[in-house]
Amino acid sequence: MNLAELNRAEIEQALTGLGLPAFHGRQIFRWIHHRGVTTFEDMTDLSRTLRTRLAESFTLSSPSIQQKQVSTDGTTKFLLGLDDGRRIEAVYIPDTPAQTFCISTQVGCAMACAFCLTGQMGLARHLTAGEIAGQVRVLAQQTGLMDRPFNIVLMGMGEPLHNYEATMKALRMLADEHGLSLPLKRVTLSTVGVVPGLDRLAAEPDIPNLAISLHATTDAARDRLVPINRRYKLEDLIAACKRFPLGKRRRITFEYVLLDHVNDTPDDARRLVRLLNGLKAKVNLLPLNEAAGIPFKRPSDDRVNAFARILADRDVRVSVRKSRGRDIRAACGQLLVERTGRPEASAPQH
Ligand code: SAH
């Protein structure tokens, strides 16, 4: 049994199952999630006998750093190896103004959005809760942020609501006061809009910030760009957002990838305003990060600004996402790990 997969209560149970005192569970959880140790041997406030016993009975695994690339803007992309040899990417984005980690929830993704490289990989497998929390731990350690505040965005590879259990378990482990103490208000979960998942999330006692990848204003366009829309139509998605409980002052972020002459017309902007009417919303425009193999173009700055202007003039809060780490292909939609062969070597350049 891999203790990095267990929450504190589960570690306590595992200990009592071996006839060991449960109170060591808290220490062990702390060593794993707050101190980031990777062997039982390093848990130096446990007796030598206990450490030996733990090492005989359990394993402890962490994503391993296989490659680290630093962008000219300081954004750092980590290629992480998992126990079964699969690889994922996670990104550190400094000073936005917060320190932010962009974390993956799956190896690949099943959603197949038309403009996203990860989508072209298909889904290899879900990540486990330990692997999701492990990325945060490894990045916090690598960037010296173990004891300092940071945000996480679930905007790496994968669709978090398609891996609901593991994602939520990881968030609760990260929030544990004996772990990283990462409050859910510092977490943003980004989703294509899996409606049953949204309703499930709405019923949780503690809810992260929510970002919806909208990207289109008609079902015809969204069916093509975000294929899950064929199952959950815009009307259903917006209705789910309307019934989603938001704390005071919180808003749902609507992400909107701008594709040149596809979804970036003034009519789209006006339809977007109407669609969001009555919602506590803010819109984050993402001018496409282009890549070979993605059949769309990034609009000109003028088109991006014109689109943003229409929203702002109608009192919709809007921002344009500044792409970080494009030179190392760490930007949105650019996370791609080849299934076989050398990491990155054959990924398309742009
Ligand atoms: N599956 C989740 C989270 C991962 S993607 C979701 O779809 O929300 C994080 C964001 O990056 C999404 O809004 C996604 O649509 C966007 N994105 C994907 N490919 C992109 C690209 N090539 N350029 C800009 N943004 C992209």
Residues whose N, C-alpha, C, O or C-beta is under 5 A from the ligand:
A	BS01	SAH	F115 C116 L154 M155 G156 G158 E159 P160 S190 T191 V192 S213 E255 V257 L286 P287 L288 N289 C332 G333
